[in-house]
């Protein structure tokens, strides 16, 4: 329907692979440093297979065939089946990757983001299965409780809290126009001088 990146995922993965070197990069002043992709001089061909979270098997297989026909050296797939891993020959990613493998194309694919044990996907023996990477920085964001205890955690929170806030459930502190049911699924945030989780 459109070649545009509807949710930013394709742009994110393309920059991870071939992003140019950018000095003094940061997120709201956090983790300052130089950012770059893994291979900034790589040439990319992007094959859009998904539309607003829906990826049909036919589109996945068509994109793999197009990439093979175009002569790519490596296929890097940031998509996959929901866990648990389906039978290889009933899964479009595994089938397409096998076809590419037979044509001499290396297929690298994400292991998934489901967190829980035994939820890795794209684990067919002909796929280079790639786990999430690590970074060389810490994003510490501690919560100091009134009883002098400290809850140590990580967050991309640029706010420096200068005084204490009360702790409340997110559902009890919904923003205007947001239902309590939706607010209870929020991560922690500050509202009305309260830390809401």
N, C-alpha and C positions, 0 to 999 in steps of 0.2 A: 504494500500500500504506500510505503514511503521509505526512502533510503535514510531518512533522518533517525538519529538516536533518540528514541522516545523517552528513555529514563536515565541516560548517562552511563549505563553499564558498558556499552561498546567503547565509548570515549575513554572511560577509566581503564579498561583492559588494554586498549591500544597504547595509551600513555605509559602503562606499566611495561609494555614490551619496548616501545621505541620513543618514549618521551625525550625531548631535548633537554639538555642540561640547563637548569634554572638556579641561579645563585640566590641566596637569602630567601629561600622559600620557607613558609610557615603556615600554620593554621591559627589565625587570630593571635599570632605571636608565640604560639607553642611549637616546639620542636624545630627551631630555626636551623637551617643548614642548606646544603645543595641537594636538589632533587634531580633525578634523571631516570629514564627507563633502563631496562636491562641491556639493550642494544640500540642506542640512539641512532646509529647509522643504518639500521634495518629498513627495508622497504616493505610496507604492509599492503595487503589486499584485504579488504573487509567484506565479509559475506554475512549479510543480515538474515538471520533465520527466525527470529522471534518478534512478536508484536505484542507489546504491553503484557509481558510475562507468559504468553502462550507460544510454545515452540512445537510445531507439528512435525511428525516423523518425516513426512514428504519434504518439507522445507529443509530439514537438517540434511537429509540424504542428497537433495538437490544442490545445496551449498557445498557439500564435500565433493560431489562430482564436478561442480564448476571450478573449485580450487585445484583439483587434480588436473583438469583440462587446461587450466591457466598456467600450470607448471610450478606451483609453489613448492618450496623445499620443506616447510614445516607447517603443520596445521595446529593452531593453538585454540582449543575449545574451552570457553568459559560457560559451559552449560552441561547438563547431564540429567539422568533420571532421578526421580525421588527415591530415597532409600526404602527398603534394601535394594541392592543392585539386582536388576532383572537378569534373566537368563541371557547370555551374550547374544544369541541369535534371535532374540525377541526385542532387542533394544537398538534403536536407530543409531545412537552414538557408537555403540560397539560394532554394528554392521558397517557403518560408514568408515570408521577407523580401520576396520579389517581390510576394506576395499582400498583405502589409501595406503596402508601398510604393504599390500600386495604390489602397489605401483611404486614403492620406494619412498613414500612420503612419511616422515616422522610425525606422529600424532601425539601432542601433549594436551592433557585435559585435566581440569580441576577435580580434586577428590571430593568436593562438596563442602557445604557449610552447615551441616546439620548438628554438629557438635557431639552428639551422643555416640557411644561406642557402636561399632559395627554398622556405621551409616556411610562409610566411604562409598563413592560411586566412581564410575569410569575406571574400573580396575581390571579390565580385560588384559591378558598378557601382552597384547600388541599395542597397548596404549602406555605412554609415559605419564603415569598418574602423579599429579603435582599437588602437594599440600600447601596450605597457607604459609606465607613467608613470615619471617620475624623482622624486627626493626632494631636499630642500634640506639634507641632512646626509650626513656621511661616517661609515662604520663601519670605522675602521681597526683592523686586528688584525695586527700584525707578528710574524714569527717571527725570533728572533735566534739565529743559528747559532754554533757554537763557534769557527769561523774568523773571527768578527767581521763576517760578512756578514749582511744583513738581507733577509728575504723579505717584501716589502710586500704586504699583502692586505686583504681586507674580510671581516668576520665579525660575527655577533651573539653574540660571546663576552664574557660579563660577568666572566670570571675574569682576575684580574691575576696573572701568573706572576712570582713573586719570585725564583725560581732556575731554572737550566737543567734541561731534561728531555731524555732520549734520544729519538731519532726511530726509530719502528719501523713496519712495515706493520700495518695494522689486522687482517689475518688472523692475525698472530702474537700478537695481544693481545686475543682475543675474550673477552667477559665470560662469566661462568658461565652455561651453558645456551644459548649462542649458538654456532652452528657457525662455523668459520674461513671458510667460503665466504660466509656472510652478513656476517661482520665485515669482510671485505675491501671491501665496498661502502659502508662507513661513511664519513662525512666525518671530518675530524680531531676528536679528542677527547683528553682527558687521562685516563690510567688507570695506576695503580701508578707514579706519578711519571714517566711517559713520554708524549710527545706522539705519538698514534697516527693515522696517515693511511692 
